[in-house]
Amino acid sequence: MAEGQYYWCLDHHRVEPYEGCKAADRLGPYDTIDEAEHALDRVQQRNEQWDNDPRFKDDDDEDAADDDEGWGPFRT
């Protein structure tokens, strides 16, 4: 593959160039083949950071109360 933008295809589990599968089925773009090959590792790392970020921790008691009321225009 020539130097450029690379993507990790979620369907084929391989690195593809820009002309590969549709955007909904891949991660990227990445500058190098190596970065694209490790796309799922990066996703896992970011998910763990998000899960452990105190700014995004919800109080379970508040969630239960919100669930009973509905969401947006469907609130009771």
C-alpha positions as CSV (number, residue, x, y, z in Angstrom):
1,M,0.0,0.0,0.0
2,A,1.2,3.5,-0.7
3,E,1.6,6.0,2.0
4,G,-1.6,7.9,2.9
5,Q,-4.7,7.3,5.0
6,Y,-5.5,3.8,6.2
7,Y,-8.5,2.3,7.9
8,W,-9.3,-0.8,10.0
9,C,-12.2,-2.7,8.4
10,L,-14.6,-4.1,11.0
11,D,-16.0,-6.6,8.4
12,H,-12.8,-8.0,7.0
13,H,-10.6,-7.5,10.1
14,R,-7.7,-6.0,8.1
15,V,-6.2,-2.6,7.1
16,E,-7.7,-1.1,4.0
17,P,-6.8,2.1,1.9
18,Y,-9.3,4.9,1.4
19,E,-10.9,3.0,-1.4
20,G,-12.0,0.2,0.9
21,C,-15.3,-0.6,2.5
22,K,-17.9,2.0,3.4
23,A,-17.1,4.4,6.3
24,A,-19.8,2.8,8.6
25,D,-17.8,-0.4,8.6
26,R,-14.3,0.9,9.4
27,L,-12.3,2.9,11.8
28,G,-9.9,5.7,10.8
29,P,-8.3,7.4,9.1
30,Y,-4.9,6.6,10.4
31,D,-1.6,7.9,9.1
32,T,0.2,4.5,9.0
33,I,-0.6,0.9,8.5
34,D,0.7,0.1,12.0
35,E,-1.7,2.6,13.6
36,A,-4.6,1.2,11.6
37,E,-3.6,-2.4,12.7
38,H,-3.9,-1.3,16.3
39,A,-7.2,0.5,16.0
40,L,-9.2,-1.9,18.2
41,D,-6.5,-1.5,20.9
42,R,-7.0,2.2,20.8
43,V,-10.8,1.8,21.0
44,Q,-10.5,-0.4,24.1
45,Q,-8.0,2.0,25.7
46,R,-10.4,5.0,25.1
47,N,-13.4,3.0,26.4
48,E,-11.5,2.2,29.6
49,Q,-10.5,5.9,30.0
50,W,-14.2,6.9,29.5
51,D,-15.5,4.3,31.9
52,N,-13.0,5.4,34.6
53,D,-13.4,9.2,34.1
54,P,-15.2,10.6,37.2
55,R,-16.8,13.3,35.0
56,F,-19.0,10.7,33.4
57,K,-20.0,8.7,36.5
58,D,-23.7,8.6,37.0
59,D,-25.3,8.2,40.4
60,D,-27.3,4.9,40.2
61,D,-30.1,6.5,42.4
62,E,-30.5,9.4,40.0
63,D,-30.7,7.0,37.0
64,A,-33.5,5.0,38.5
65,A,-35.5,8.2,39.1
66,D,-34.9,9.4,35.5
67,D,-36.0,6.1,34.0
68,D,-39.4,6.3,35.7
69,E,-40.0,9.7,34.3
70,G,-39.2,8.9,30.6
71,W,-37.1,11.0,28.3
72,G,-37.5,14.3,26.6
73,P,-41.0,15.0,25.3
74,F,-42.1,11.6,26.6
75,R,-41.7,12.6,30.3
76,T,-44.6,11.7,32.5
